[in-house]
């Protein structure tokens, strides 16, 4: 793991935990981290790549993911989701998404691979234009 600090990431997004995120052990349940990852990635794409999840001709499928859980967090903590691109291929991108607690200490980190496909055929297509530009700028 090479991304331990908030400033190791290109994009930051505040995340507010919700009451329902906590499990019976009193901390955010592991499945919610994947929801946080998805939110951070898609918000980055919307803000930085002019991606429209409803109408964009090209869409992304997550084909691989993993998560390292380092420290528990719990509602009502305010978190920061941090995003960076690790690798850009022809039609796929590898991301790292860190979840930082209120003290900016890494609580979890996810590694995900997106393959961009044509919306109608669902066949891989090259990453180009504004999407490629945004990915390149977030490459850390």
N, C-alpha and C positions, 0 to 999 in steps of 0.2 A: 504494500500500500504506500503510494508516494504522495498522496494528497491529504495531508493532515490539517492544513490551515485554510481558513476561509479565503485568504488572498491567493491560494493555489488555483482558484476557480475563476472563470471568466464572467459568470453571470450569477446574480444572487436574487432570491425571491423570498419574501417573508411568508411563513406558514404559521397559521394559527391552529393549534391543536383543538380538538373538539371533545366534548364530554364523552361521546360514544367511541372515541379512539382508545380510551383506556380499557384494559381487560380486568378480569377479576384479581389479578396480581397487583393492580394499581399503577400500571405503566402502559404506554402506547403499545398495542399489540403489533406483532411483526408484520401482519398483512397490510397495515396502514402505511408502512414505509413505502411499499410499492405504489400506493396511491399518491403519496408525496412525490415520488420520483416521476410518475406520469404527469403530474401537475407541473412540476418544474420544467420538464422537457418540453411539454406542449406550450407552456407560456413563453418559453424561449423562442420556439418556432413561430408563434403568433407575433410576438413583439419584434423579433430580429430578422425573421425570414419572410415576413408577410404571408405566412401560412394561414390558410383558412381551412379548418378541419372539415367543414361541410362541403366546400366547393373546389378546393385545390385538386388539380388534375393528378398530382402525385401525392401519395399518402405513405406513411411509415408503419411498418409492422415490426414489433419487438420480436426478435428471433432468439435472443439469448439474454439471460439476466442472472445476476447473483447479488447477494447482499451480505455485508459483514456488519454485525450488530456489536457495537463497542460499549455503549453506555445507555441505560434506559432513560427515557424522557416520559413525562406524564402531563396530562391536562392539569392545569391551564397554562402550560409553558408556551412561549412564543419561540418558534424555531426559525432557522434560515435554511432554505434549500439552496445549494450551490452547484452549478453546472459547468462542465467543461467537456470539450471534444478531445478524445484521446487519439483517434485515427479517422481519416476520411478516405474511403475507398471509392470505387466507381459508382456503386449504388448503395453502399452500406456505410454506417458511421458507428464508431464505438464511443460511448459516453461514460463519464463518471459523474455521479450525483451524490454530493455529501449532504447530510442532515446535521446541522450544528445546533447545539442548545443555546440557551440565553447567554451563556458565558463564552460563546463562540468556540466551544469544544466539540470536536467531531463525535457524534453519537452513533452514526451509521453511514456506510458508504455503499452505494450500488454501482454495479458495472453492467451496462446494457448495450445491446447492439440493435440498431434500427436498420432495416432494409427498406429503401424507398421503392415503391412500385407504382405502376399506372393504376389509377383508381378503377377503371373499367375492366382491364385485363388481369390485374393483380400480378403482372409480370414485372420483375425488376427493371428499373430504368435509371439512367445516369442522373446523378445529382448535378444540377446546373443552376445558373442564374443566381437569384437572390438567396436561395437555399444554400448553394455552395459557398457563396460569399459569407453568409452568417456562420456556417460551419467552420470555415477557414479562420474567421476572426476569433472564434471560441476555442480554437486549437491551442492547447497549452502544453 
